[in-house]
Amino acid sequence: MDSGLTGLSAARLEEMALTDDAFLDGELHILQPKSGYRAGLDAVMLAAAVPAGRACVLDVGAGVGTAGLCLAWRDPKVQLTLLEKEPALSRIAAENVERNGLAGRTRVLEGDIGMSLAELEAAELVAESFDHVMANPPFHAKGKGTLAPDQLKAVAHAMPENELERWARFMARMAKPGGNVTLIHKIEELTRLLAALDSRFGALKILPLHPRQVACAQRVIVQGTKGSRAAPVLLPGFVLHGAGDAFTAEAQAILRHGAALPMTPPV
């Protein structure tokens, strides 16, 4: 399990400007930048929404690999590809794969959603070859609000105004016919997200994530099937916190034990 990086000293982590964070009740140890964009709850919830048994999965904009590796830990059948355009993050992702003992079924590739056919071939990415494509796209449109001072955080959080369309196009390009896509995004962007997926993915399942029972949703997970024309379904919202700041039992099962999110309509 340990490739020699799990036990990095505090001094070494400080020198590398990284933190060593535990996910899934300590089953995963993730190195990530000390400042800038940091993976957390969104990554774990995204991974939990991908059904088990999807043999070949692509995580687009994978960052340091947190979401994809959470999925790989939960589902031993997954063959995972982490795609990240920032060299610094892709190097950390590769270390995270090794230190968590997942190198046998996980590869890290450097590239982005604007890759040409030649670039895809050079990166050994085959169009329409993935059973499932997952992503946590940047949340903010460039030109709206103030970008983070940290360059990696700014890149991870902000995208051009119409970039969701390009993300959806790339994800459709990589998914097999009848394959699936899962994204997590902020609730304010749901209209744009659905518009980007329209005509590419159907049978959309929309799951709002509520911080508390009486609070409006802040995040939404959307999952769809490539080429389907089935109608969308709005699922009952998932509540993260109960009394005080404690997570609900259902959220604890996901965050600590790798349980799956309920992504099927109730009977």
C-alpha positions, -999 to +999 in steps of 0.1 A: +000+000+000+028+024+009+052+035-018+073+055+006+053+087+004+025+080+028+048+087+058+062+120+047+074+141+076+057+174+084+090+192+075+091+175+041+054+183+034+061+219+044+091+220+021+070+207-008+041+230+000+018+200+003-006+185+028-012+148+033-050+144+038-070+114+047-101+104+028-126+076+033-117+072+070-080+071+063-082+044+035-069+070+010-040+094+016-040+123-008-012+148-013-024+182-025-012+217-026-012+235+008-027+266-008-049+271-038-076+247-050-081+218-025-102+187-031-128+178-004-164+168+000-174+175-037-148+150-049-160+123-026-197+129-035-189+128-072-171+095-069-200+081-049-225+089-077-207+067-102-223+032-102-200+003-093-190-021-121-182+005-147-150-011-160-134+018-178-138+053-163-123+087-173-120+115-147-117+148-167-099+177-150-088+152-123-066+176-103-046+155-078-069+126-085-091+126-054-125+118-070-112+091-093-091+075-066-121+075-042-140+056-069-112+032-076-110+024-039-147+017-037-149-003-069-121-029-075-133-035-110-126+001-122-099+007-148-093+044-142-078+072-163-071+106-147-068+134-172-053+167-159-039+196-179-018+213-152+016+195-150+021+203-113-012+186-104-008+157-128+026+149-111+010+149-077-019+128-090+007+102-102+022+101-067-012+097-052-019+067-074+014+051-064+011+057-027-024+043-025-015+011-043-037+018-073-011+019-101-021-015-115-055-001-127-050+037-128-031+058-153-025+096-152-024+115-185-016+152-191-040+170-214-073+189-216-107+191-232-093+210-263-071+181-275-071+174-312-075+138-326-037+137-330-031+148-294-056+122-282-038+095-300-005+107-287-018+106-252-032+071-258-068+083-253-093+065-276-126+083-284-158+065-274-139+040-253-151+048-217-180+033-200-183+063-177-169+099-178-169+119-146-159+156-139-159+184-114-156+214-138-145+248-127-173+266-108-170+302-118-171+320-152-141+342-159-149+379-157-175+374-129-161+381-095-125+381-084-102+353-094-081+336-067-046+350-063-032+314-065-028+305-102-037+268-098-068+277-077-078+303-103-076+278-131-094+251-111-123+275-101-128+296-132-136+289-169-146+310-199-183+318-201-193+291-226-168+264-214-194+240-200-204+234-236-168+223-245-167+201-214-199+183-224-187+179-260-154+164-249-171+140-224-196+129-251-166+124-274-149+100-249-180+081-237-191+049-254-225+049-271-248+042-243-221+051-218-226+075-189-215+109-177-216+123-141-208+159-131-210+179-099-215+216-101-230+245-082-267+248-083-267+282-099-252+267-131-278+239-135-295+256-164-263+260-183-252+224-174-284+209-187-282+229-219-247+217-224-257+181-220-289+184-241-288+165-274-257+145-262-270+128-231-305+118-220-322+100-191-307+127-170-308+122-132-306+154-112-296+151-076-296+183-054-272+183-025-285+202+005-262+213+033-291+209+058-327+197+056-342+232+056-315+248+034-315+253-003-292+231-023-258+245-031-245+217-053-261+194-078-250+161-094-262+154-129-258+119-145-269+109-180-267+083-207-251+091-241-276+090-269-306+084-247-338+103-254-355+094-221-369+122-200-350+137-171-357+128-135-354+151-105-343+129-076-351+136-039-325+159-025-296+144-005-290+161+029-254+164+042-257+177+077-281+170+105-282+187+139-253+211+144-224+205+121-226+167+122-230+148+090-261+127+085-257+089+088-262+086+051-234+112+044-211+096+069-215+063+051-203+079+019-175+101+033-161+075+057-170+041+043-173+047+005-210+040+002-227+049-030-251+078-035-287+070-043-289+078-080-321+059-089-356+072-085-375+059-055-401+031-063 
